[in-house]
């Protein structure tokens, strides 16, 4: 397995950072990008039940309507990687907020299906940008001692966004054209994010990269709540001086092969293990189990959303204590068990009368396992393992892989169920989850307790040949 040695005690940045209240505020506002990511991902699960009736959609068109957001997320992630280096992390978060707001208005006011799908694609562009720019910004401003917890804040906001989406879905079930409100209310957090980021500092690491050392010192001092930032700035400058150029071709250099493989591998496995079949199709899966009422299906889904939030909070508490690898391995093992149980539940005819309850409980186990590890740790790791000079592009590649895999899973779920049957579909996702356990065990390093510069320096000595 890839291992990183203990943090050097002689590193000038090895001293414990002062943790200011301001850095918590900065990260909390940036994390609203995660909330929007979660809301716009989760809201379609309830809205699609009514959209398919209004526009008379078959299963193929349902898949396409649900997946339209992913069509925008892939180019959004690719574009964000280029623009993130040029215009800065803060400005890209603000751009994402504007895109979210425009997409919310288009989807809420659409007169037809074509414009609805177009609006969902616009929203997807915002998600593609925010999904990695927000955790990257948080990672670059956070002190190392609580970096994992603060990046988890983005994932916590994401899970809260999903839960809010489920609650809004439930509240607007009986409202005429309620699905328009479901989709349109995303404009509220979009405005909060855009306005909130106006007063936030730029990433000091990005400022150093753009040769704006004076402003970097000013902003880092404000974020840390102390003028004693020389050692940290020295490490950032040294990392850039030894990093080389920032061209796309640099991603293929030997020293970056392992981080690239880790990022792309985790990106694909995060989706291939089936999480968004649950997020997008939870009410549909509950209907598979015999729950006929839209209201009860959405209410059951809301309970799953509550579990998602609770276990993300637990993960945030553990990540800087237990570490990234233990959380990932525990998470993936729990997911594999849950998927196997889900397949068995759909295979046993004697469970017919209580299948709905069994499926809800198993989905809660699955989501709890995902929330405590794979969900947030993926975004945390890809914000930690890449050198500053190439970080935006590398995270962009991993994010494109993530959304590409997400798109494939979303557009094929109902088709796989039709082809393999419900048990077969979940056995397939279980097998992929077991493969991800092996990938994590042999390749994914532990990064807790290290500065970003230490992580990248130590990974250079463990590149793939």
KENUDREN-484127 format. One record per residue (C-alpha): residue in one letter; x, y negated, z negated; residue number from 1. Coordinates in steps of 0.02 Angstrom, whole numbers. Layout:
N
[atom A,[X,Y,Z],NUM]
...
end
This chain:
465
[atom X,[0,0,0],1]
[atom X,[52,-180,22],2]
[atom X,[117,-246,-144],3]
[atom X,[169,-418,-199],4]
[atom X,[289,-435,-343],5]
[atom X,[253,-529,-501],6]
[atom X,[260,-718,-488],7]
[atom X,[435,-788,-508],8]
[atom X,[460,-869,-675],9]
[atom X,[591,-982,-599],10]
[atom X,[475,-1058,-471],11]
[atom X,[454,-1243,-504],12]
[atom X,[269,-1224,-482],13]
[atom X,[262,-1080,-599],14]
[atom X,[210,-1194,-740],15]
[atom X,[30,-1189,-787],16]
[atom X,[-72,-1323,-698],17]
[atom X,[-174,-1448,-795],18]
[atom X,[-355,-1415,-752],19]
[atom X,[-454,-1576,-731],20]
[atom X,[-641,-1596,-729],21]
[atom X,[-627,-1684,-562],22]
[atom X,[-563,-1528,-472],23]
[atom X,[-721,-1436,-530],24]
[atom X,[-828,-1575,-456],25]
[atom X,[-731,-1572,-292],26]
[atom X,[-749,-1384,-274],27]
[atom X,[-933,-1385,-325],28]
[atom X,[-978,-1512,-190],29]
[atom X,[-877,-1419,-58],30]
[atom X,[-967,-1260,-110],31]
[atom X,[-1133,-1334,-50],32]
[atom X,[-1068,-1278,119],33]
[atom X,[-1080,-1101,50],34]
[atom X,[-1258,-1136,-11],35]
[atom X,[-1309,-1188,165],36]
[atom X,[-1222,-1036,237],37]
[atom X,[-1323,-926,119],38]
[atom X,[-1489,-1017,141],39]
[atom X,[-1485,-1013,331],40]
[atom X,[-1428,-831,328],41]
[atom X,[-1563,-773,207],42]
[atom X,[-1713,-878,256],43]
[atom X,[-1742,-785,419],44]
[atom X,[-1780,-622,326],45]
[atom X,[-1949,-690,270],46]
[atom X,[-1979,-811,413],47]
[atom X,[-1962,-675,545],48]
[atom X,[-2116,-586,475],49]
[atom X,[-2220,-736,530],50]
[atom X,[-2120,-790,683],51]
[atom X,[-2144,-617,761],52]
[atom X,[-2333,-636,739],53]
[atom X,[-2341,-812,808],54]
[atom X,[-2234,-775,961],55]
[atom X,[-2283,-589,978],56]
[atom X,[-2106,-520,969],57]
[atom X,[-2056,-339,998],58]
[atom X,[-1909,-263,900],59]
[atom X,[-1782,-319,1031],60]
[atom X,[-1839,-501,1024],61]
[atom X,[-1845,-493,834],62]
[atom X,[-1662,-438,835],63]
[atom X,[-1618,-578,955],64]
[atom X,[-1709,-711,855],65]
[atom X,[-1626,-655,693],66]
[atom X,[-1456,-643,777],67]
[atom X,[-1462,-810,869],68]
[atom X,[-1377,-893,720],69]
[atom X,[-1230,-775,746],70]
[atom X,[-1213,-825,929],71]
[atom X,[-1173,-1000,865],72]
[atom X,[-1066,-941,719],73]
[atom X,[-933,-859,827],74]
[atom X,[-888,-1015,931],75]
[atom X,[-915,-1121,774],76]
[atom X,[-780,-1023,684],77]
[atom X,[-663,-1032,833],78]
[atom X,[-691,-1219,853],79]
[atom X,[-669,-1249,667],80]
[atom X,[-497,-1170,670],81]
[atom X,[-436,-1293,800],82]
[atom X,[-520,-1447,730],83]
[atom X,[-479,-1405,549],84]
[atom X,[-295,-1436,580],85]
[atom X,[-324,-1592,683],86]
[atom X,[-456,-1684,583],87]
[atom X,[-440,-1606,411],88]
[atom X,[-539,-1488,301],89]
[atom X,[-645,-1626,221],90]
[atom X,[-700,-1701,387],91]
[atom X,[-745,-1530,455],92]
[atom X,[-856,-1495,304],93]
[atom X,[-945,-1660,339],94]
[atom X,[-966,-1611,523],95]
[atom X,[-1040,-1445,470],96]
[atom X,[-1165,-1538,360],97]
[atom X,[-1222,-1642,509],98]
[atom X,[-1241,-1487,617],99]
[atom X,[-1341,-1399,481],100]
[atom X,[-1459,-1548,470],101]
[atom X,[-1487,-1558,658],102]
[atom X,[-1518,-1371,668],103]
[atom X,[-1644,-1377,525],104]
[atom X,[-1745,-1513,612],105]
[atom X,[-1744,-1424,780],106]
[atom X,[-1802,-1257,707],107]
[atom X,[-1936,-1340,600],108]
[atom X,[-2011,-1445,740],109]
[atom X,[-1992,-1324,886],110]
[atom X,[-2145,-1306,1000],111]
[atom X,[-2087,-1139,1074],112]
[atom X,[-1977,-986,1049],113]
[atom X,[-1838,-1045,1165],114]
[atom X,[-1808,-1204,1065],115]
[atom X,[-1819,-1106,902],116]
[atom X,[-1680,-991,962],117]
[atom X,[-1579,-1142,1020],118]
[atom X,[-1600,-1222,848],119]
[atom X,[-1541,-1063,764],120]
[atom X,[-1386,-1064,875],121]
[atom X,[-1350,-1243,818],122]
[atom X,[-1368,-1188,637],123]
[atom X,[-1248,-1046,677],124]
[atom X,[-1114,-1167,734],125]
[atom X,[-1126,-1253,564],126]
[atom X,[-1116,-1085,474],127]
[atom X,[-965,-1032,577],128]
[atom X,[-871,-1190,527],129]
[atom X,[-926,-1196,345],130]
[atom X,[-900,-1011,311],131]
[atom X,[-710,-1029,310],132]
[atom X,[-677,-1217,298],133]
[atom X,[-763,-1230,127],134]
[atom X,[-665,-1088,44],135]
[atom X,[-504,-1148,128],136]
[atom X,[-528,-1325,62],137]
[atom X,[-567,-1258,-112],138]
[atom X,[-417,-1143,-109],139]
[atom X,[-301,-1285,-58],140]
[atom X,[-358,-1403,-196],141]
[atom X,[-378,-1275,-337],142]
[atom X,[-244,-1242,-470],143]
[atom X,[-175,-1065,-456],144]
[atom X,[-235,-1011,-628],145]
[atom X,[-419,-1028,-580],146]
[atom X,[-408,-1025,-390],147]
[atom X,[-502,-861,-378],148]
[atom X,[-642,-923,-490],149]
[atom X,[-660,-1085,-393],150]
[atom X,[-663,-999,-223],151]
[atom X,[-793,-881,-298],152]
[atom X,[-893,-1040,-332],153]
[atom X,[-919,-1051,-144],154]
[atom X,[-984,-872,-141],155]
[atom X,[-1093,-906,-293],156]
[atom X,[-1169,-1054,-200],157]
[atom X,[-1194,-939,-51],158]
[atom X,[-1290,-812,-156],159]
[atom X,[-1392,-952,-235],160]
[atom X,[-1430,-1012,-59],161]
[atom X,[-1492,-839,-12],162]
[atom X,[-1598,-830,-170],163]
[atom X,[-1670,-1003,-137],164]
[atom X,[-1712,-947,40],165]
[atom X,[-1806,-796,-28],166]
[atom X,[-1900,-904,-154],167]
[atom X,[-1946,-1031,-20],168]
[atom X,[-2003,-889,92],169]
[atom X,[-2117,-828,-47],170]
[atom X,[-2185,-1001,-89],171]
[atom X,[-2233,-1038,91],172]
[atom X,[-2312,-870,133],173]
[atom X,[-2489,-939,134],174]
[atom X,[-2449,-1112,203],175]
[atom X,[-2502,-1136,386],176]
[atom X,[-2344,-1132,492],177]
[atom X,[-2251,-1099,330],178]
[atom X,[-2101,-1029,425],179]
[atom X,[-2067,-1206,489],180]
[atom X,[-2047,-1266,309],181]
[atom X,[-1940,-1114,269],182]
[atom X,[-1817,-1160,407],183]
[atom X,[-1830,-1349,393],184]
[atom X,[-1794,-1369,207],185]
[atom X,[-1610,-1333,242],186]
[atom X,[-1596,-1519,280],187]
[atom X,[-1598,-1558,92],188]
[atom X,[-1433,-1471,48],189]
[atom X,[-1361,-1529,215],190]
[atom X,[-1387,-1710,162],191]
[atom X,[-1315,-1673,-12],192]
[atom X,[-1158,-1597,65],193]
[atom X,[-1129,-1735,192],194]
[atom X,[-1154,-1877,68],195]
[atom X,[-1058,-1789,-71],196]
[atom X,[-903,-1758,34],197]
[atom X,[-889,-1943,79],198]
[atom X,[-808,-1977,-90],199]
[atom X,[-702,-1820,-99],200]
[atom X,[-513,-1818,-67],201]
[atom X,[-428,-1735,80],202]
[atom X,[-333,-1574,50],203]
[atom X,[-159,-1625,-11],204]
[atom X,[-85,-1478,84],205]
[atom X,[-165,-1539,246],206]
[atom X,[-101,-1715,212],207]
[atom X,[76,-1649,191],208]
[atom X,[58,-1553,353],209]
[atom X,[9,-1717,439],210]
[atom X,[162,-1807,365],211]
[atom X,[55,-1912,249],212]
[atom X,[155,-1875,93],213]
[atom X,[109,-2035,0],214]
[atom X,[-77,-2003,13],215]
[atom X,[-47,-1819,-28],216]
[atom X,[34,-1870,-193],217]
[atom X,[-107,-1991,-232],218]
[atom X,[-244,-1865,-196],219]
[atom X,[-156,-1720,-283],220]
[atom X,[-129,-1828,-439],221]
[atom X,[-314,-1872,-439],222]
[atom X,[-365,-1690,-418],223]
[atom X,[-245,-1626,-551],224]
[atom X,[-280,-1769,-672],225]
[atom X,[-93,-1798,-696],226]
[atom X,[52,-1886,-612],227]
[atom X,[162,-1732,-641],228]
[atom X,[139,-1654,-468],229]
[atom X,[319,-1657,-404],230]
[atom X,[348,-1470,-418],231]
[atom X,[188,-1426,-327],232]
[atom X,[224,-1551,-188],233]
[atom X,[400,-1482,-173],234]
[atom X,[332,-1306,-147],235]
[atom X,[210,-1368,-14],236]
[atom X,[348,-1462,80],237]
[atom X,[464,-1311,70],238]
[atom X,[328,-1195,134],239]
[atom X,[300,-1306,285],240]
[atom X,[486,-1326,318],241]
[atom X,[511,-1137,329],242]
[atom X,[346,-1098,413],243]
[atom X,[385,-1143,593],244]
[atom X,[262,-1203,724],245]
[atom X,[73,-1185,719],246]
[atom X,[35,-1114,891],247]
[atom X,[-86,-970,917],248]
[atom X,[62,-863,974],249]
[atom X,[135,-876,798],250]
[atom X,[-3,-761,736],251]
[atom X,[83,-617,826],252]
[atom X,[252,-641,741],253]
[atom X,[310,-494,633],254]
[atom X,[295,-590,469],255]
[atom X,[111,-625,503],256]
[atom X,[59,-454,565],257]
[atom X,[9,-385,395],258]
[atom X,[-92,-539,343],259]
[atom X,[-176,-539,515],260]
[atom X,[-221,-354,502],261]
[atom X,[-285,-378,324],262]
[atom X,[-392,-528,372],263]
[atom X,[-467,-451,529],264]
[atom X,[-490,-281,447],265]
[atom X,[-581,-349,294],266]
[atom X,[-683,-463,407],267]
[atom X,[-747,-316,509],268]
[atom X,[-773,-201,360],269]
[atom X,[-870,-334,265],270]
[atom X,[-1001,-326,402],271]
[atom X,[-984,-145,459],272]
[atom X,[-1031,-87,285],273]
[atom X,[-1206,-155,322],274]
[atom X,[-1228,-302,204],275]
[atom X,[-1321,-410,327],276]
[atom X,[-1442,-271,372],277]
[atom X,[-1499,-300,192],278]
[atom X,[-1491,-491,197],279]
[atom X,[-1579,-508,366],280]
[atom X,[-1694,-358,355],281]
[atom X,[-1728,-327,170],282]
[atom X,[-1917,-352,186],283]
[atom X,[-1915,-240,340],284]
[atom X,[-1818,-104,247],285]
[atom X,[-1944,-115,104],286]
[atom X,[-2083,-94,231],287]
[atom X,[-1994,63,293],288]
[atom X,[-2017,129,115],289]
[atom X,[-2206,105,121],290]
[atom X,[-2227,-70,50],291]
[atom X,[-2354,-147,170],292]
[atom X,[-2382,-320,94],293]
[atom X,[-2275,-463,160],294]
[atom X,[-2288,-549,-10],295]
[atom X,[-2229,-396,-107],296]
[atom X,[-2089,-362,18],297]
[atom X,[-2024,-540,1],298]
[atom X,[-2045,-536,-189],299]
[atom X,[-1945,-373,-196],300]
[atom X,[-1812,-456,-88],301]
[atom X,[-1808,-603,-211],302]
[atom X,[-1766,-481,-352],303]
[atom X,[-1620,-419,-247],304]
[atom X,[-1566,-600,-226],305]
[atom X,[-1565,-625,-415],306]
[atom X,[-1450,-474,-433],307]
[atom X,[-1337,-550,-299],308]
[atom X,[-1317,-710,-400],309]
[atom X,[-1291,-623,-568],310]
[atom X,[-1154,-507,-505],311]
[atom X,[-1067,-646,-410],312]
[atom X,[-1054,-739,-577],313]
[atom X,[-981,-581,-656],314]
[atom X,[-857,-567,-513],315]
[atom X,[-807,-749,-534],316]
[atom X,[-769,-715,-717],317]
[atom X,[-666,-559,-674],318]
[atom X,[-568,-611,-518],319]
[atom X,[-431,-709,-607],320]
[atom X,[-427,-581,-748],321]
[atom X,[-442,-409,-666],322]
[atom X,[-374,-462,-496],323]
[atom X,[-429,-450,-315],324]
[atom X,[-387,-267,-278],325]
[atom X,[-480,-188,-425],326]
[atom X,[-636,-288,-384],327]
[atom X,[-627,-239,-200],328]
[atom X,[-603,-53,-235],329]
[atom X,[-741,-50,-366],330]
[atom X,[-856,-147,-252],331]
[atom X,[-831,-36,-100],332]
[atom X,[-850,124,-202],333]
[atom X,[-1016,63,-272],334]
[atom X,[-1077,14,-99],335]
[atom X,[-1032,185,-27],336]
[atom X,[-1128,272,-167],337]
[atom X,[-1280,159,-142],338]
[atom X,[-1284,187,46],339]
[atom X,[-1274,374,20],340]
[atom X,[-1418,366,-105],341]
[atom X,[-1519,260,17],342]
[atom X,[-1495,390,154],343]
[atom X,[-1546,530,34],344]
[atom X,[-1700,432,-23],345]
[atom X,[-1764,418,155],346]
[atom X,[-1729,604,182],347]
[atom X,[-1831,669,35],348]
[atom X,[-2017,686,75],349]
[atom X,[-2059,715,-108],350]
[atom X,[-2009,535,-144],351]
[atom X,[-2150,466,-36],352]
[atom X,[-2255,401,-181],353]
[atom X,[-2110,314,-268],354]
[atom X,[-1998,278,-118],355]
[atom X,[-2028,90,-126],356]
[atom X,[-1965,78,-306],357]
[atom X,[-1816,192,-270],358]
[atom X,[-1765,88,-119],359]
[atom X,[-1777,-76,-218],360]
[atom X,[-1666,-5,-358],361]
[atom X,[-1539,66,-235],362]
[atom X,[-1531,-97,-139],363]
[atom X,[-1500,-187,-304],364]
[atom X,[-1352,-70,-338],365]
[atom X,[-1286,-99,-162],366]
[atom X,[-1301,-289,-171],367]
[atom X,[-1228,-293,-348],368]
[atom X,[-1077,-195,-288],369]
[atom X,[-1053,-309,-137],370]
[atom X,[-1074,-468,-241],371]
[atom X,[-943,-423,-370],372]
[atom X,[-806,-390,-242],373]
[atom X,[-812,-373,-53],374]
[atom X,[-926,-523,-24],375]
[atom X,[-821,-659,-108],376]
[atom X,[-649,-575,-114],377]
[atom X,[-638,-569,76],378]
[atom X,[-658,-758,88],379]
[atom X,[-539,-783,-58],380]
[atom X,[-401,-673,14],381]
[atom X,[-403,-750,187],382]
[atom X,[-385,-921,105],383]
[atom X,[-231,-858,10],384]
[atom X,[-129,-746,125],385]
[atom X,[-89,-861,271],386]
[atom X,[50,-993,276],387]
[atom X,[-7,-1173,275],388]
[atom X,[57,-1213,450],389]
[atom X,[-53,-1078,528],390]
[atom X,[-189,-1058,395],391]
[atom X,[-332,-1143,487],392]
[atom X,[-304,-1044,647],393]
[atom X,[-277,-879,556],394]
[atom X,[-434,-900,450],395]
[atom X,[-526,-947,609],396]
[atom X,[-474,-782,691],397]
[atom X,[-530,-682,538],398]
[atom X,[-694,-778,532],399]
[atom X,[-728,-750,718],400]
[atom X,[-699,-564,688],401]
[atom X,[-818,-571,540],402]
[atom X,[-958,-657,636],403]
[atom X,[-928,-549,789],404]
[atom X,[-950,-392,682],405]
[atom X,[-1100,-475,598],406]
[atom X,[-1179,-505,768],407]
[atom X,[-1153,-325,822],408]
[atom X,[-1228,-257,660],409]
[atom X,[-1378,-375,667],410]
[atom X,[-1424,-340,848],411]
[atom X,[-1404,-152,831],412]
[atom X,[-1484,-114,661],413]
[atom X,[-1662,-82,719],414]
[atom X,[-1595,9,872],415]
[atom X,[-1483,120,764],416]
[atom X,[-1631,159,651],417]
[atom X,[-1733,206,805],418]
[atom X,[-1591,314,874],419]
[atom X,[-1521,398,716],420]
[atom X,[-1671,384,602],421]
[atom X,[-1671,291,437],422]
[atom X,[-1562,418,344],423]
[atom X,[-1439,429,489],424]
[atom X,[-1418,241,497],425]
[atom X,[-1372,228,314],426]
[atom X,[-1257,381,322],427]
[atom X,[-1164,289,461],428]
[atom X,[-1142,133,354],429]
[atom X,[-1087,242,207],430]
[atom X,[-950,324,313],431]
[atom X,[-887,153,368],432]
[atom X,[-883,98,186],433]
[atom X,[-774,248,139],434]
[atom X,[-655,198,280],435]
[atom X,[-647,23,206],436]
[atom X,[-598,95,36],437]
[atom X,[-447,180,117],438]
[atom X,[-402,21,213],439]
[atom X,[-405,-81,52],440]
[atom X,[-307,46,-49],441]
[atom X,[-163,58,74],442]
[atom X,[-151,-119,143],443]
[atom X,[-230,-255,35],444]
[atom X,[-111,-342,-88],445]
[atom X,[-144,-419,-258],446]
[atom X,[-127,-609,-256],447]
[atom X,[-191,-667,-426],448]
[atom X,[-81,-781,-529],449]
[atom X,[25,-843,-384],450]
[atom X,[32,-1009,-294],451]
[atom X,[-18,-1003,-111],452]
[atom X,[164,-1033,-66],453]
[atom X,[222,-885,-172],454]
[atom X,[93,-770,-92],455]
[atom X,[151,-811,84],456]
[atom X,[337,-800,41],457]
[atom X,[316,-629,-37],458]
[atom X,[207,-563,103],459]
[atom X,[347,-600,227],460]
[atom X,[445,-456,150],461]
[atom X,[303,-333,177],462]
[atom X,[260,-360,360],463]
[atom X,[207,-215,472],464]
[atom X,[332,-143,596],465]
end
